[in-house]
Amino acid sequence: MMSIERILCPVNLPPESDEALRYALLLARVYNASLSVCHCIATPTLLTAVTTGATENGARKELEDSLRRFVGTNNSPQPPCDVVVVLGGGEVIVRTARERLVDLIVMASRRVAALFGPNAEQVFRTASCPVLVIHPQDEGETKGQLGFRRILVAHDFSSSAELALSYALSIAHSFEAELHLLHVLPEPEENERAIAWSELVVTSSYHRALKRLEDSVPSNVREKRQVTPAVRWGKPYREVLGYAREHDVNLVCMGALGRDFGRQALFGSNVDRVLRQVSCPVLIASPLRAANSALFDVRTMAGCLGGLSSLLGSLLFLGNG
């Protein structure tokens, strides 16, 4: 079962207004994990570079004071917590998570009109650990209801979906939650021969997928937790959204590297559409990588391109001379 030992939570100021922080604190307590609260300051221009140190120190003090007040309002034992203030955006959050060997990033979506901010988008796409996305609450919702009672895993039998299931199993165990597993079979194309979708074939596909879902959960888990496998036909994102609404799901777990989802192709994918339309938290699981893995962030790539451009310019100058 998946272990969560280190959590990173990017927040705005003041942090007590950030719903993601409340979930991060809850998970840190449940898993006895350390928590790093991270605040990003926009990269300064040349005109403001002189005041960068003062700005960073001021943000750190405000974050520490606010966090102390926020944590002090709760009588529950608090997890080890440190404050991180960094310059930059989403790529710095991803790099900080790698350097700290973080097991889970918990962050708010900050979506407006179904659009995400650039920092959140960067983290969703490139994080080397699972990301738990917390959506803004509706005005009618109360802030006293935290936790997970019904967890849905969108399972396409890919390796990243298996990772999502591992996290779902761990969270379901920790919160004594129901576990729902959903696999979506494609609908037949209009020009496909009717014989290909005979009743026998449809029944066979359904039972085969259902059996794989059942086998994906260990028997000892099925004995202790309520596990509900389900198979549907249609567009995966539509069925996931519909199932989540019908069963009042409060956590959806999905693999980030399924058949139609790539790190650089988030838009239009099933994961992207679920992220933008579902109202409950979403855990996006991607394969874990070591902190020293050869991952290029945006600034590294920009530096490489800049160096290549300079080299080409020099060669052209010499050629013209």
N, C-alpha and C positions, 0 to 999 in steps of 0.2 A: 504494500500500500504506500502511496506517495507521501513523502515527508516534506513539511514546509518549515524551514528553520530560519530563513531570512526573508523579510518582506520590505519592499520599497514602495512608498506612497508619495507621488508628486502632489503638491497642494498649492493653492493660491493663498494670499493673505486677506483676511485672517483665516487660519486653518479650521477654526471651529465651525465655519460656514460650509465646509467641504464635506459632502456626504461620504466620499470615498474614505476619508480619514476614520470615520466611525466604523466602517467595515474593516479597515486595516487593523484598527485597535482590537476589534472583536476577534478577528482571525489570529492575531498575534497572541491574544490571551488564550484562545482555545488550543493553539498549537505550541504554546510556550516558546514562541519565536521572537527574534529580535526585530525591531521595526526602525527603518530609516525614513524620516520625513524629509522630503526634498522640495526645495523651492527654486525655481528658475528665474534668473534675472536676464532680461534681454541683453545681448552683446552690445556693449557701449560703442558709440562712435568716437572718433578722435577728439571731438570737442568735450566729451563727457568722460574720457578715459581717466582724467585726473581724480575724479570723484568716485571711481569704481570701488576702491577699498572701503570708503565710508559707506557707500550704498550697500555693499555686501555685508558689512558688519551690522548696519542698521537693520537689514532684512533678517539677518540671523538672530539678532536680539529680539526683534518683534515676533519672529516665529517661535523662539524659545519661550518667551513670556506668554504668548497666546496658547501655546501647546501646554504649558504648565497649568494655566487656568482651565483649559478645556479638560485635561486629564483629571484635574483635581475635583471636577464636578461628579466624577463617577467613583462609587465606593469599591468597585471590583479591583482586584490586584492588577497593577499595570505592568506591561511588558517592558524589557529593556528598550529604550528609545533614544535615538540620536538625531541631530539636525544636520542637514546637508544643504548648503546654498551654493548654487553653481551658475556660471554664466553660459547662456545659450538656450537651446530649445529641446525638441524631442530627441535629437541625436545624442545630446549630453545625458539625458535621462537613461537612454539605452546603454550608453557607455558606462555610466555610474552603476547600473544594475549588473553589468558584466564584471566590473572591477570588484564589486562587493559580493559576487557569487550569489546573487539574489535568486530565490526560488519562485517568487511571485511578485508581480507589480500590480498594485491596486490603484486605479486612477479613475477620476470622473470623466465622463465623455464630453462635457461642456458643449453639447450639441445645440444648435439653434436652427430650426427649420430643416431638420434632417441633415445638417452639415456638421462636420467635426472640425475643431481647430487644428492648425498645422502640427502643433506639438503632439496632440493625441494621435493624429493620423500617422506621424512618424513612428511613435511607439508601437501602435497596432501592427504596423508593417514589418518592423525590423527587430523587435525585442527578441532576445535569445532565450527567454523564459516565458512561461504563460503570463497572460495579462488579464486581470479581472476588471472589467469595465462597469462602472456604476453610473447609471443614468440619473438625470435630475428627477426628483420626485414631483408628482403633481401637487397642486395646492391643497387638494383634499386629503392627501396622505399624511399620516402622522409620523413623526420622527422617532417614535418609540419602538417601532416594529423592525427589529433587525434579526438576521439569522436566515437559515434556509430550511424550508419544510418539504418542498418538492423540487427535485433536481432533474432536469431533462438533459440527456446526452444525445446529440445528433450524431449518429454513428454511421459512417460510410465505409467502415472496415479498413480505413487507411491507418498508417502508423501514427499520424498526429491525432486521429480520432481515438486511437487506443490510449494515447497519452492523456487526452481530455477525459476519457473514462477513468483512468487511474486517479486523477485529481477529484473527479466526481465521487468515486468510491470513498476516498479519504474524507471528503467534506460530508458526505452522507453519513459516514460512520461517526464523525465528530459531532454532528448536529442531530443525529438520529432522524435523518430525513428519508422520505420516500425517494426511490430512484426510478426514473422512467427512461427507457431506451427507445429511440425512434430511428428506423431506417426507411428511406424513401426510394421506392422503385420508380424508374422512368415510365411515363405514359407512352403508349405505342404511337409511332408517327402515323400520319394519315395515309401515307403511301406504302406502309408495311402490309405484307400479305396477311390476310385474316388467319391463316393457319398458324402463323408464328405466334399469335396471341390467342390460341385456343384455350378453352377452360382448363385443360390439363396443364398447359404451360404456365398459365397464370397462377394456378394453385400450387404448382411445384415451386415457382419462384418465391411465392409468398412464404411457404413453409420452410424453404431453404434459408431465407433471410431471417425468419423468426427463430429458427434453430441456432443460427450463428449469433444472434443477439443473446439468446438464453445462455449459450456456451461461453460468452464473453465475460459473464459474471461468475466468480467462484461460488461453489455450492455453499460454503460456510457463510458467505455474505447473504445469499438468498434465504438462508435459514434465519438470519437475524434482522434483515431489512426487507421492507416491502419493495419488490422489484417488478416493474411492469414493462415488458417488451411490446413494441407496436411496430407494424409495417404498414406503410401507406403508399399510394401512387400519386405522382404529380411532380410539381416543382419543389425541390428540397426546401428552399427558404419559405415558401408559402405554407408547406405542411408543418414546418417547425414553428412558425408564427401562430398558425391555427391551433396546433397541439398545446403550445404554451398558454394561449388564452383559455382554451377549453378546460385545462386542468389546473389553472391558477398556479403555474410554475413560477418560482421566484429565483431560479438560477438556471441558465442555459449554458451547457458546455459544448464547445465545438473545436474540431481540429483545424489548424490554420493552413495545413498543406494537403487538403483533400484533392479530389480529382480536378476541381476547377478553381483552385485558390493558390496563388503564388505570392511570394513576399512583395513583389513589385507590381502585382495586378489585383489589388484589393477591390477597386471599384467594380461593381457589377457582379461580384461573386456572391455566393450564397451567404458566406460569413458576413460580408459587408452589408447585405440587405437585412439580415437579421439584426445586426448591430444597430442599424439606423431606425428600425421599426419596432423592435421589442421594447417593452417598458421595464423589464426586470434586469438584474445584473447578468452579464455575459462573460464567461471565461473562455478566452481564446488560447488554445494550447499549441505551441510550436516546439519542435525538437530542441532539447536543452543542448547548449554548447558551452565549452570551457571558456573562461574569461580571457585566455590568451589566444583564442581562435582567430583565424585570419579573416576578420570581418572589417570591411571598409565603411567608415561612416561618411556622411555627406561632405564634411570638410576635407577628409583625406582624399576622396575622389576629386573634389574641386582642385586640390593642390596638385594632384597628378595631371589633371587636364591642363592646369595653368602651366606646369612645367613642360608638358608636351607642346603647348602652343608657343612658348618661348623658344624651344628648340627648333621648331619648324620655321619660326620667324628668322632665327639666326641663319639657318641653312639657306632660306630664300635670299637673304641679304648677301651672303657669300656668293650665291649663284649669280645674282645680278651684278655683283662687282666683278 
